[in-house]
Amino acid sequence: MATKLLMTALVALSVSNLESELAANDYTVEELTEALELERAKDEPRKTAIEALEIDLEAASGEGDKEPEPEHTGYKVAKGKSITTSVGIKSEGDKVTADMVTGGDAKLQLLESKGFIV
């Protein structure tokens, strides 16, 4: 009962006060879930309040701690290989991008599967 009363008071705050309150206190996953449900149940739920609660809920549940996927740094011509591109012949170690080959990304994937680029 106390949790529901606290979360009812939390969602009654203005969005800026809600964000300040979330930043200043460590609420449990259950409390944040309750507050999120109360905000969504309103006649006119506030999108920014829902986003603030979702962000805090994600942090509280540990979902925000995941390592980001490393970005693909591009392709290079494989050792001992060379390919012809729209900008000329590329040889071992040269960078190759989708706009350099006819067929774009699909062609790059094919070249990679055949061992021409890495």
C-alpha positions as CSV (number, residue, x, y, z in Angstrom):
1,M,0.0,0.0,0.0
2,A,2.8,2.4,0.9
3,T,4.5,1.7,-2.4
4,K,1.4,2.4,-4.4
5,L,0.8,5.7,-2.5
6,L,4.5,6.7,-3.0
7,M,4.3,5.9,-6.8
8,T,1.0,7.7,-7.1
9,A,2.7,10.8,-5.7
10,L,5.7,10.3,-8.0
11,V,3.6,10.3,-11.2
12,A,1.7,13.3,-10.0
13,L,4.9,15.4,-10.2
14,S,5.7,17.6,-13.2
15,V,8.1,15.9,-15.6
16,S,11.1,18.0,-14.6
17,N,10.4,17.3,-10.9
18,L,9.9,13.6,-11.8
19,E,13.3,13.5,-13.5
20,S,14.9,15.2,-10.6
21,E,13.3,12.7,-8.1
22,L,14.4,9.7,-10.2
23,A,18.0,11.0,-10.4
24,A,18.1,11.7,-6.6
25,N,16.7,8.4,-5.4
26,D,17.2,4.7,-6.1
27,Y,13.8,3.1,-6.7
28,T,13.4,-0.6,-7.0
29,V,12.3,-2.3,-10.2
30,E,9.0,-3.1,-8.6
31,E,8.4,0.6,-7.6
32,L,9.4,1.9,-11.0
33,T,7.2,-0.7,-12.7
34,E,4.3,0.4,-10.5
35,A,4.9,4.0,-11.3
36,L,5.1,3.3,-15.1
37,E,1.8,1.4,-14.9
38,L,0.1,4.3,-13.1
39,E,1.4,6.8,-15.6
40,R,0.2,4.7,-18.6
41,A,-3.2,4.3,-16.9
42,K,-3.8,8.0,-16.8
43,D,-6.4,9.5,-19.1
44,E,-3.6,11.6,-20.7
45,P,-0.3,9.8,-20.1
46,R,2.8,12.0,-20.6
47,K,5.2,10.6,-23.1
48,T,8.2,12.3,-21.5
49,A,7.3,10.9,-18.1
50,I,7.0,7.4,-19.5
51,E,10.4,7.8,-21.2
52,A,12.0,9.0,-17.9
53,L,10.5,6.1,-16.0
54,E,11.5,3.5,-18.7
55,I,15.1,4.8,-18.7
56,D,15.3,4.6,-14.9
57,L,13.7,1.1,-14.9
58,E,16.2,-0.1,-17.5
59,A,19.1,1.2,-15.3
60,A,17.6,-0.4,-12.2
61,S,17.1,-3.8,-13.9
62,G,20.6,-3.7,-15.2
63,E,19.6,-3.8,-18.9
64,G,21.6,-0.7,-19.7
65,D,24.8,-2.4,-18.7
66,K,25.1,-4.4,-21.9
67,E,28.2,-3.9,-24.0
68,P,27.4,-2.2,-27.3
69,E,28.0,-4.1,-30.4
70,P,31.3,-3.1,-32.0
71,E,30.7,-1.2,-35.2
72,H,31.8,-2.7,-38.4
73,T,35.0,-0.9,-39.4
74,G,34.7,-1.8,-43.1
75,Y,36.3,-4.3,-45.4
76,K,39.9,-4.7,-46.5
77,V,41.3,-6.8,-49.3
78,A,42.5,-10.1,-48.0
79,K,46.2,-11.2,-47.9
80,G,47.3,-12.3,-51.3
81,K,44.2,-11.1,-53.1
82,S,43.2,-8.2,-55.3
83,I,39.8,-7.0,-56.7
84,T,38.7,-4.6,-59.4
85,T,36.5,-1.8,-58.2
86,S,35.0,1.3,-59.7
87,V,38.0,3.3,-58.5
88,G,40.6,0.9,-59.8
89,I,42.3,-2.3,-58.6
90,K,42.5,-2.8,-54.9
91,S,45.2,-5.1,-53.5
92,E,46.0,-6.6,-50.1
93,G,45.1,-4.4,-47.2
94,D,43.3,-1.7,-49.2
95,K,40.0,-0.6,-47.8
96,V,36.9,-1.4,-49.9
97,T,33.4,0.1,-49.4
98,A,30.0,-0.7,-50.9
99,D,30.0,2.2,-53.2
100,M,33.2,0.9,-54.9
101,V,31.7,-2.3,-56.1
102,T,28.7,-3.0,-58.4
103,G,26.2,-4.8,-56.2
104,G,26.9,-2.8,-53.0
105,D,26.7,-4.6,-49.6
106,A,25.4,-7.8,-51.1
107,K,28.6,-8.0,-53.3
108,L,30.8,-7.2,-50.3
109,Q,29.2,-10.1,-48.4
110,L,29.8,-12.4,-51.3
111,L,33.4,-11.3,-51.6
112,E,33.9,-11.9,-47.9
113,S,32.4,-15.4,-48.0
114,K,34.8,-16.3,-50.9
115,G,37.8,-14.9,-48.9
116,F,38.6,-11.9,-51.1
117,I,38.0,-9.4,-48.4
118,V,38.0,-9.4,-44.6
